[in-house]
Amino acid sequence: MAAYCTIIRLLKDKPGQQDKIVLFESKNIRRIWHNDEWYFSVIDVCGALTDAPDDLTARKYRNKLAQRLRAEGSKVVTNCHRLKWPAQVGSDRVQQIANPELAQAVMSSVMHDPIFDPIPWPDPIS
């Protein structure tokens, strides 16, 4: 429960309260303040929740998750925005980002994914 509360708190931070890279369970999650709200890297969120060893594994998981969600008719990953910002390594790249509401939907999708066994989390409190 404490880990879930930590990531929810990260979603609600205001600019100036935290760095652009936040630490969650020893994983970096990139975020950027854009249009008066935080946006988070979808790949970083997936990587942190699934304990992916590297960015490539997190990206592959996100791609498989997106395929499954599209097959189910869900638009969770499709509704995420794209923005050019610094990549983990190298030059700037267009990254898929999510505002807090979409980031929570992505987290919920990862937590309930039958293919992968993510970190055990309680259901979010409404």
Backbone bond lengths (Angstrom), bond angles and torsions (degrees), N, CA, C in turn:
res aa  C-N    CA-C-N  psi(-1)  N-CA   C-N-CA  omega(-1)  CA-C   N-CA-C  phi
1 M - - - 1.450 - - 1.520 111.02 -
2 A 1.319 117.57 -37.53 1.467 120.64 -178.29 1.519 111.33 -63.96
3 A 1.341 117.57 -39.96 1.463 120.42 179.95 1.522 110.65 -65.29
4 Y 1.340 117.35 -40.84 1.462 120.28 179.10 1.526 110.01 -63.91
5 C 1.324 117.33 -43.13 1.470 121.01 178.25 1.517 110.90 -61.95
6 T 1.332 117.37 -36.70 1.464 121.08 179.00 1.512 110.86 -61.63
7 I 1.317 118.19 -46.29 1.465 119.38 -178.17 1.522 110.60 -70.22
8 I 1.318 119.07 -34.22 1.465 120.86 176.28 1.524 109.74 -64.50
9 R 1.323 117.46 -40.09 1.465 120.64 177.36 1.522 110.35 -62.20
10 L 1.325 118.12 -39.51 1.462 121.54 177.66 1.522 110.69 -61.60
11 L 1.320 116.95 -35.37 1.458 120.93 -179.56 1.521 111.66 -67.86
12 K 1.330 117.39 -25.45 1.462 120.54 -173.76 1.527 113.73 -102.01
13 D 1.328 118.59 -0.36 1.464 120.93 179.13 1.520 111.18 -59.29
14 K 1.301 115.93 149.93 1.466 122.47 175.04 1.525 108.51 -97.44
15 P 1.344 118.54 160.21 1.460 119.88 -179.56 1.525 110.60 -60.65
16 G 1.314 115.33 144.27 1.452 120.30 -179.84 1.515 112.98 89.64
17 Q 1.331 118.15 -16.46 1.461 120.90 -179.74 1.520 112.13 -83.17
18 Q 1.303 117.07 -28.51 1.457 121.42 -177.00 1.521 109.63 -138.68
19 D 1.325 115.54 165.11 1.455 120.77 175.99 1.523 110.20 -73.79
20 K 1.341 115.17 172.03 1.456 119.72 178.11 1.522 111.58 -74.16
21 I 1.323 116.69 -20.17 1.463 120.66 173.82 1.519 106.48 -114.14
22 V 1.322 116.02 125.08 1.455 120.31 179.92 1.522 108.64 -110.25
23 L 1.294 115.77 153.52 1.451 121.71 -179.11 1.519 108.54 -104.33
24 F 1.323 115.87 127.78 1.461 121.28 178.40 1.521 107.60 -134.93
25 E 1.329 116.86 116.61 1.466 121.17 179.98 1.534 110.64 49.91
26 S 1.315 117.30 44.46 1.470 126.66 179.58 1.532 113.23 65.80
27 K 1.311 118.36 15.92 1.470 122.82 176.07 1.523 108.88 -114.19
28 N 1.322 116.45 139.98 1.461 120.91 176.79 1.520 110.40 -81.65
29 I 1.324 116.39 135.51 1.464 122.04 172.78 1.517 106.62 -123.08
30 R 1.337 115.37 115.00 1.462 119.49 -179.88 1.521 109.51 -78.06
31 R 1.331 115.23 143.73 1.457 120.19 176.27 1.520 108.59 -146.87
32 I 1.324 115.00 159.15 1.454 120.99 -179.32 1.524 108.41 -142.67
33 W 1.326 116.73 142.01 1.463 122.37 176.87 1.522 106.73 -86.35
34 H 1.338 116.98 116.08 1.465 121.87 -175.40 1.530 108.18 -145.60
35 N 1.318 116.80 132.68 1.474 121.27 -179.99 1.533 112.13 52.93
36 D 1.326 116.03 44.26 1.467 123.27 175.39 1.526 115.50 64.62
37 E 1.322 117.94 26.49 1.460 120.52 171.65 1.521 109.59 -157.69
38 W 1.331 115.38 160.95 1.454 120.26 177.74 1.518 109.77 -76.29
39 Y 1.317 115.68 144.20 1.457 123.21 170.38 1.520 107.11 -123.78
40 F 1.323 116.43 138.17 1.455 122.84 -174.70 1.519 110.24 -115.49
41 S 1.321 116.67 147.72 1.456 121.77 175.28 1.530 108.68 -68.64
42 V 1.331 116.38 121.58 1.466 121.03 -179.72 1.527 109.94 -64.07
43 I 1.323 116.60 -39.47 1.467 120.35 179.22 1.527 110.56 -63.00
44 D 1.329 117.06 -42.20 1.467 119.99 179.38 1.525 111.55 -65.02
45 V 1.340 117.18 -39.97 1.470 120.78 178.55 1.529 109.65 -63.17
46 C 1.336 116.88 -46.73 1.471 120.53 178.23 1.527 110.59 -61.71
47 G 1.331 116.51 -42.28 1.460 120.40 -179.96 1.514 112.71 -63.46
48 A 1.333 116.91 -39.99 1.466 120.71 179.91 1.526 111.01 -68.28
49 L 1.324 116.82 -42.03 1.468 120.14 -177.50 1.518 112.81 -71.40
50 T 1.327 116.96 -33.43 1.466 120.46 -177.55 1.519 112.37 -95.37
51 D 1.335 116.31 -0.71 1.466 121.96 -178.29 1.524 110.80 57.43
52 A 1.336 116.28 42.44 1.466 122.05 179.45 1.529 109.65 -64.98
53 P 1.335 117.55 137.25 1.461 120.13 -177.36 1.528 114.25 -71.68
54 D 1.337 117.11 -22.09 1.465 119.70 -179.56 1.527 110.26 -154.25
55 D 1.341 114.92 173.64 1.464 121.80 -177.24 1.526 111.77 -64.32
56 L 1.322 117.66 -37.04 1.464 121.18 -179.06 1.529 110.91 -63.90
57 T 1.310 117.38 -43.82 1.465 121.26 178.50 1.525 110.77 -63.33
58 A 1.330 116.61 -41.84 1.470 120.60 178.02 1.523 110.76 -63.74
59 R 1.324 117.10 -40.65 1.468 121.17 179.58 1.527 110.64 -65.41
60 K 1.339 117.09 -42.14 1.468 120.52 178.36 1.532 110.51 -63.68
61 Y 1.336 116.47 -41.33 1.460 119.60 177.93 1.527 110.54 -62.57
62 R 1.340 117.19 -44.51 1.459 120.96 179.15 1.522 110.71 -59.99
63 N 1.328 117.76 -40.67 1.464 121.13 178.90 1.528 111.36 -63.66
64 K 1.334 117.35 -44.86 1.474 120.85 178.01 1.527 111.04 -64.53
65 L 1.321 116.63 -41.65 1.463 120.94 177.68 1.526 110.19 -60.82
66 A 1.329 116.89 -44.05 1.465 121.14 179.47 1.527 110.79 -61.71
67 Q 1.337 117.31 -40.97 1.468 120.62 177.79 1.526 110.92 -61.27
68 R 1.332 116.57 -46.90 1.465 120.10 -179.62 1.526 111.52 -63.85
69 L 1.331 116.65 -42.15 1.466 119.73 -179.42 1.525 111.26 -65.79
70 R 1.337 117.16 -40.47 1.475 119.89 177.38 1.525 110.49 -63.51
71 A 1.335 117.09 -40.52 1.466 120.94 178.70 1.528 111.08 -62.79
72 E 1.330 116.67 -31.71 1.466 121.43 178.18 1.523 112.36 -82.99
73 G 1.331 116.98 -7.70 1.460 120.63 -178.86 1.515 114.08 90.70
74 S 1.329 117.45 5.02 1.464 121.17 179.49 1.524 110.47 -79.63
75 K 1.321 115.68 144.20 1.456 120.77 179.29 1.531 111.70 -111.80
76 V 1.327 117.30 19.16 1.466 121.24 -176.59 1.521 111.26 -56.15
77 V 1.320 117.77 -55.55 1.464 120.34 -177.39 1.522 110.60 -76.62
78 T 1.325 117.77 -33.16 1.463 121.27 178.84 1.521 111.37 -62.35
79 N 1.326 118.05 -35.26 1.466 122.03 -177.67 1.527 113.64 -76.94
80 C 1.319 118.08 -7.79 1.464 120.69 178.23 1.528 109.36 -68.60
81 H 1.319 115.85 145.36 1.459 121.68 -179.27 1.521 110.33 -83.94
82 R 1.341 115.37 167.59 1.460 121.41 174.56 1.518 107.66 -121.33
83 L 1.326 115.94 136.57 1.457 121.42 -178.04 1.521 108.59 -146.90
84 K 1.326 116.60 140.78 1.461 120.67 178.04 1.522 108.58 -82.68
85 W 1.326 116.28 124.36 1.454 121.68 177.91 1.520 109.19 -156.97
86 P 1.322 118.30 171.46 1.468 120.35 -174.57 1.527 112.37 -60.53
87 A 1.323 115.60 133.59 1.458 121.42 176.44 1.525 108.91 -79.87
88 Q 1.331 116.63 167.73 1.469 120.61 178.14 1.526 110.30 -57.92
89 V 1.327 116.24 -42.61 1.460 122.02 179.15 1.520 107.47 -134.32
90 G 1.319 116.87 130.99 1.458 119.44 174.70 1.513 113.37 98.22
91 S 1.330 114.84 -152.49 1.461 121.23 -172.84 1.526 112.27 -84.00
92 D 1.334 114.42 177.55 1.463 120.13 177.97 1.528 110.36 -63.88
93 R 1.321 115.46 144.06 1.466 121.73 178.17 1.519 109.29 -139.49
94 V 1.318 114.84 156.47 1.459 119.49 173.12 1.525 106.51 -76.37
95 Q 1.326 115.89 122.24 1.457 121.89 -176.61 1.525 109.87 -118.00
96 Q 1.310 115.88 149.85 1.455 120.06 174.02 1.523 107.43 -82.47
97 I 1.337 115.52 127.10 1.458 121.13 -176.55 1.523 109.95 -126.23
98 A 1.310 115.38 159.65 1.465 120.68 -179.44 1.517 109.36 -137.78
99 N 1.342 115.36 138.65 1.464 119.35 173.12 1.533 107.13 -74.91
100 P 1.329 119.02 175.67 1.472 119.53 -175.80 1.529 114.65 -55.70
101 E 1.326 117.60 -39.90 1.468 119.53 -178.96 1.527 110.80 -66.06
102 L 1.335 116.86 -45.82 1.463 119.68 178.67 1.524 111.14 -67.98
103 A 1.333 117.00 -36.20 1.469 119.90 178.20 1.529 110.03 -61.67
104 Q 1.335 117.48 -39.73 1.466 120.30 177.14 1.526 110.72 -66.06
105 A 1.333 117.74 -37.22 1.464 120.71 177.61 1.532 110.49 -66.36
106 V 1.330 116.96 -40.04 1.467 120.71 176.63 1.528 109.57 -62.97
107 M 1.342 116.98 -44.57 1.468 120.57 178.78 1.523 110.83 -59.53
108 S 1.312 116.72 -43.32 1.461 120.67 179.49 1.527 110.70 -62.62
109 S 1.336 116.76 -41.27 1.465 120.85 178.74 1.522 111.20 -63.26
110 V 1.325 117.13 -41.52 1.465 120.85 178.79 1.522 109.89 -65.79
111 M 1.337 117.03 -43.64 1.464 120.83 -177.84 1.523 112.30 -63.38
112 H 1.335 117.12 -29.49 1.463 120.75 -176.96 1.527 112.64 -104.60
113 D 1.321 117.46 13.99 1.459 121.85 -179.76 1.529 109.06 -75.26
114 P 1.351 118.21 118.49 1.460 120.08 -177.24 1.532 113.55 -73.15
115 I 1.327 117.88 -19.11 1.463 121.28 -176.70 1.522 111.89 -77.49
116 F 1.317 116.02 -36.66 1.459 120.54 -175.09 1.515 109.06 -114.72
117 D 1.308 116.92 145.11 1.460 121.48 179.29 1.524 108.74 -102.41
118 P 1.340 117.53 88.08 1.460 119.41 -178.35 1.522 112.19 -73.90
119 I 1.319 115.53 179.44 1.457 121.71 176.18 1.530 107.77 -55.59
120 P 1.339 119.85 133.81 1.469 119.92 -179.58 1.525 111.48 -65.80
121 W 1.310 116.09 125.61 1.466 122.60 -177.64 1.514 109.30 -130.80
122 P 1.306 117.60 148.69 1.467 119.53 172.92 1.522 109.51 -77.49
123 D 1.318 116.71 161.25 1.460 119.45 175.03 1.520 109.03 -65.82
124 P 1.351 117.19 144.00 1.466 119.37 -179.29 1.522 111.71 -63.87
125 I 1.318 115.03 148.66 1.461 121.40 178.07 1.513 108.31 -89.50
126 S 1.310 117.22 128.72 1.471 120.86 -178.57 1.501 111.03 -78.94
